[in-house]
């Protein structure tokens, strides 16, 4: 089902946040991998370790900031684009569709 | 408001995440250093060495689990935000009013039909 542009945008940026979170985890695992090498006395892994740690914190920060922005968007749109939470949405407009269908049927029969 | 809760959860999770990696590295070095000291001094491996390395290992495991759990929590959060966008959105006005019913034509049709039905019964 195609979504309105704004919501599509939000969904895409949430996807980007997901990717960032995953890359955070990846950087963490790389950092742990390099510290293992460092323990073995491999001194030239030091700069790599530093890079991985830096990118871990970098991507964590980016993901957090983006997520915070998303929550703010959510906050701003409750009431305009979104129903307040805990309201069950009914299938609005269904009765109109049905009525339209019935009248079309009637018209078809009458002619 | 539940969004306040989301923000707080985000803050808490981020803090745990940033701590858990540094803790992970700290504990891994503690375990290793003690390991080195002990194995350098005495080779018979006293009970304390086993204890230290075991607790170090456990801490490392716990911190790793915390790291993964935190990321999972944040992923669940993005998912719930997505669900909110999709499931509680108010439908656009424009879509609903695509083709307004022609009420006069409808009433005319209804009259015609009632006449036909009633007259056929008589």
Contacts between the chains, C-beta under 8 A, distances in Angstrom:
chain1	res1	chain2	res2	distance
A	3	B	86	7.4
A	4	B	89	7.8
A	4	B	92	6.5
A	7	B	85	5.3
A	7	B	86	7.4
A	7	B	89	6.4
A	10	B	81	8.0
A	10	B	85	5.5
A	11	B	82	6.1
A	11	B	85	6.6
A	11	B	86	7.9
A	14	B	78	4.9
A	14	B	81	6.1
A	14	B	82	5.4
A	17	B	74	8.0
A	17	B	78	5.3
A	18	B	75	6.2
A	18	B	78	5.5
A	21	B	71	5.4
A	21	B	74	5.2
A	21	B	75	5.9
A	21	B	78	7.6
A	22	B	71	7.5
A	24	B	17	7.6
A	24	B	71	6.5
A	25	B	67	7.3
A	25	B	68	6.9
A	25	B	71	5.0
A	28	B	21	5.5
A	28	B	67	5.8
A	31	B	21	6.9
A	31	B	25	7.6
A	32	B	24	6.7
A	32	B	25	7.7
A	32	B	28	7.7
A	32	B	64	7.9
A	35	B	25	5.9
A	35	B	28	6.4
A	35	B	29	8.0
A	39	B	28	7.7
A	39	B	29	7.9
A	39	B	32	5.5
A	53	B	21	7.6
A	56	B	21	6.2
A	57	B	18	6.8
A	60	B	14	6.7
A	60	B	17	6.0
A	60	B	18	6.4
A	63	B	74	7.0
A	64	B	10	6.6
A	64	B	14	4.8
A	67	B	10	5.7
A	67	B	74	6.8
A	67	B	77	6.8
A	67	B	78	6.9
A	68	B	7	7.0
A	68	B	10	6.4
A	70	B	78	7.6
A	70	B	81	5.7
A	71	B	3	5.6
A	71	B	6	5.2
A	71	B	7	5.6
A	71	B	10	7.0
A	71	B	81	7.1
A	74	B	3	5.7
A	74	B	6	7.8
A	74	B	81	6.1
A	74	B	84	6.3
A	74	B	85	7.6
A	75	B	1	7.6
A	75	B	3	4.8
A	78	B	3	7.7
A	80	B	90	7.7
A	81	B	89	5.9
A	81	B	90	6.0
A	82	B	84	6.6
A	82	B	85	7.2
A	82	B	88	5.0
A	82	B	89	5.8
A	82	B	90	6.7
A	83	B	88	4.4
A	83	B	89	7.6
A	83	B	90	5.9
A	85	B	2	5.5
A	85	B	84	7.2
A	85	B	88	6.8
A	87	B	88	7.1
A	89	B	87	6.9
A	89	B	88	6.5
A	92	B	91	6.6
A	92	B	96	7.9
A	93	B	91	7.1
A	93	B	96	5.4
A	96	B	96	7.5
A	96	B	101	7.7
A	99	B	101	7.0
A	100	B	99	7.3
A	100	B	101	6.4
A	103	B	101	6.9
A	103	B	106	5.4
A	103	B	109	6.8
A	106	B	109	5.4
A	106	B	110	7.6
A	106	B	113	6.5
A	107	B	105	8.0
A	107	B	109	6.0
A	110	B	109	6.0
A	110	B	112	6.0
A	110	B	113	6.6
